[in-house]
Structure formats: structure tokens, C-alpha cells
Amino acid sequence: MTAVHGTPRLKYPYTCDPLYDTGNDMFGIGEWIQDVFGPYGVLGIVLFVFLLFFIDALLFPTLPELFFILGFMAMPEQTLMNGAMLLGAAVVAEIIGITLLYLVVERIRVPNRIKKIADKYVKFLIVSDERMLLVNRAAPVIPFAGAFVSIIDDWRISKALCYVVLGCLIKYGLILLMSSFFFSYFSSNDAQTYTIIFIIAVIAVSMIAAFVKKKKDGIANENS
């Protein structure tokens, strides 16, 4: 047993103990994380979060909010220090993934037709410069950010990465604070339940915000 913020709980949230309630294990994902990355301790979980954020930035969406918090709950202790390590891994993965995608797109010949479509789409948004990547954290309307940074002539990779990092620190920092609050004042099982509900709510709100923003931007563009 390990005491964190004065609250005793199991050393590992996901255990093979048959008496442990696995109802909050998100269909075995948490147990899989422990089986694959858990033997390597904290560094293994940090690597897991890094890989998920890297894939999300480079290849395809991976619901990083969900896996970020599952990684946090799979930590030996749900402390702010361990959370800060996960946050650092997420930021570094975002930087590397977006930069790598940017460099790949820079080296291929993107048809002018695609460039015009991307440019028209960005100008369709109320915020049409690199600040959109900060807004994108709350209302994700720009996928494959590295590709957009390369295609849009007015965007600069250095400025874009600053907004990406800022958005990542704000969003996942708040998620960590809320999760730490749950683990400080509730039992381990209840804290996991409340944290997962909170993350699902964050994802749902982000999707709704993205839809509303697209609608608003469309109305604004029609009236301009």
C-alpha cells in the first residue's frame, strides 16, 4: 500500500487480484498498459504516453486525453511529479510528431489544388493564423497540424509549435490537476471512475465545441 496525499491505495491501480474491481478498467485497456509497459516502471508508462501522442501528431487521432489519463492512473503513484513527467512526454511527442510531419510535407510536391483547399479552409475560420493551433486544443478542427503548417504559406513552424506547446500545457495540466484532486479526496476506485467520466466529458465538450465553431465560422464567412 502506498499513501499519496494522505490517501492509502494499491501500489498499482490495475492488478490481477480477483478482489479488485475491474469495472473501471476501460475494457481492459488499463490492464494491458500495465502488462506491456508496467514492468518497466514509471519510464515504461512515460514511453507509452509519448508513443500515443507521437502517433496522434504524426499519423492519426488516438484520443490522447483518454490514454494520457489511463497512463497517469497506471503510474505506481498518482503524484504531481509523475504527472509532470507524463506532461513533459506529451509535449515532446507533440513537438517531434508535428515537426516530422511538417518536414515530410515540405519535401513532397503538394498539388496546388490541395493547397488552395487548405488555405480556403483556414481562411474560413475566424482565427486564421497560428493561434488556431491553440484554439484547436479546445475545439479540434485542424487535423494533421504539421501538414497544415507546411501547406499554409503564412504559417511558421516555430510560432506554430509555441501555440501547440502552450495548448498542451494548459489542457493536460488542467486534466492532471483534476485527476490529482480526485485521487486526493476519493478512494482509488472512485477516483478512477470520476477521472474517466471527466475525460469523457472533456472529449464530448471538445467535439461539441468543434461543431459549434465550424457552424459559427461558416455563418461569419457567409456574412462577410
Order of alpha helices (4+ residues) and beta strands (2+ residues): beta-beta-alpha-alpha-alpha-alpha-alpha-alpha-alpha-alpha-alpha
